[in-house]
Amino acid sequence: ERGAGLSGGQRQRIAIARALLLDPRILILDDSTSSVDVETEFHIQQALDRLMRGRTSFVIAQRISTVRAADLILVFDAGRLVASGTHERLLEESEVYADIVQSQLR
């Protein structure tokens, strides 16, 4: 079947699990939780936090909840880097980031 009967969220969870089975020192995730609900995303984030402790991960995401706890967040607007920092710092210093956060709270 090659996953033909799986939902997008199920395929994403399987892809993350396969990547983690390789025990990578560096992991790159590109919108890896975009097809799962908020509760499932929370559980995936908790597991990734545990499993990737002491390793490097690059997470590309649309949802702020996915990157909120990151050590460093890079904010791009129209393909250009416009801000970087922690979630708290960006809320204080970046209008673009604050606008993104507010749009996701509505």
C-alpha positions as CSV (number, residue, x, y, z in Angstrom):
1,E,0.0,0.0,0.0
2,R,2.9,2.3,0.6
3,G,0.8,4.4,3.0
4,A,-2.0,5.0,0.5
5,G,-4.6,4.5,3.3
6,L,-2.9,6.8,5.8
7,S,-3.9,10.3,6.6
8,G,-1.4,13.2,6.1
9,G,-1.0,13.4,9.9
10,Q,-0.3,9.6,10.1
11,R,2.3,9.9,7.4
12,Q,4.0,12.8,9.2
13,R,4.2,10.8,12.4
14,I,5.6,7.8,10.7
15,A,8.2,10.0,8.9
16,I,9.3,11.6,12.2
17,A,9.5,8.1,13.9
18,R,11.6,6.8,11.0
19,A,14.0,9.8,11.2
20,L,14.4,9.3,15.0
21,L,15.1,5.6,14.6
22,L,18.3,6.6,12.8
23,D,19.4,8.3,16.0
24,P,20.6,11.5,14.2
25,R,22.9,14.1,15.8
26,I,21.2,16.7,13.6
27,L,17.5,16.6,12.6
28,I,15.8,18.9,10.0
29,L,12.0,19.0,10.2
30,D,10.1,21.0,7.6
31,D,6.5,21.7,8.6
32,S,6.5,18.2,10.2
33,T,3.3,18.7,12.2
34,S,1.3,20.7,9.8
35,S,-1.2,17.9,9.2
36,V,-1.8,17.0,12.8
37,D,-4.2,18.5,15.4
38,V,-3.0,20.7,18.2
39,E,-3.1,18.0,20.8
40,T,-1.1,15.5,18.7
41,E,1.4,18.3,17.9
42,F,1.9,18.9,21.6
43,H,2.7,15.2,22.2
44,I,5.0,15.1,19.2
45,Q,6.8,18.2,20.5
46,Q,7.2,16.7,24.0
47,A,8.7,13.5,22.5
48,L,11.0,15.5,20.2
49,D,12.2,17.6,23.2
50,R,13.1,14.4,25.1
51,L,14.6,12.5,22.2
52,M,16.6,15.4,20.7
53,R,18.0,16.7,24.0
54,G,21.7,17.4,23.5
55,R,21.4,17.3,19.7
56,T,20.7,19.9,17.1
57,S,17.4,20.3,15.3
58,F,16.3,22.7,12.7
59,V,12.5,23.1,12.6
60,I,10.7,25.0,9.8
61,A,7.2,25.8,10.9
62,Q,4.2,27.9,10.3
63,R,2.8,27.4,13.8
64,I,4.3,29.4,16.6
65,S,3.5,26.6,19.0
66,T,5.9,24.4,17.1
67,V,8.9,26.7,17.8
68,R,7.9,28.6,20.9
69,A,10.4,26.7,23.2
70,A,13.3,26.8,20.7
71,D,16.7,28.2,21.8
72,L,16.7,30.4,18.7
73,I,13.9,31.4,16.4
74,L,14.6,32.9,13.0
75,V,11.8,35.0,11.5
76,F,11.5,35.4,7.8
77,D,9.3,37.8,5.9
78,A,9.1,37.7,2.1
79,G,12.1,35.4,2.0
80,R,14.3,37.8,4.1
81,L,15.5,37.3,7.7
82,V,13.9,40.1,9.7
83,A,14.4,39.0,13.3
84,S,16.0,36.4,15.5
85,G,15.9,35.5,19.2
86,T,13.8,33.6,21.8
87,H,10.0,33.7,21.8
88,E,9.9,36.2,24.6
89,R,12.5,38.5,23.1
90,L,10.8,38.4,19.7
91,L,7.5,39.3,21.2
92,E,9.1,42.4,22.7
93,E,11.3,43.4,19.7
94,S,9.8,42.1,16.5
95,E,6.5,43.5,15.1
96,V,6.5,40.8,12.4
97,Y,6.7,38.0,15.0
98,A,4.2,39.6,17.3
99,D,1.8,40.0,14.4
100,I,2.2,36.3,13.5
101,V,1.5,35.3,17.2
102,Q,-1.6,37.5,17.3
103,S,-2.9,36.1,14.1
104,Q,-2.7,32.6,15.4
105,L,-4.5,33.5,18.6
106,R,-7.6,34.6,16.8
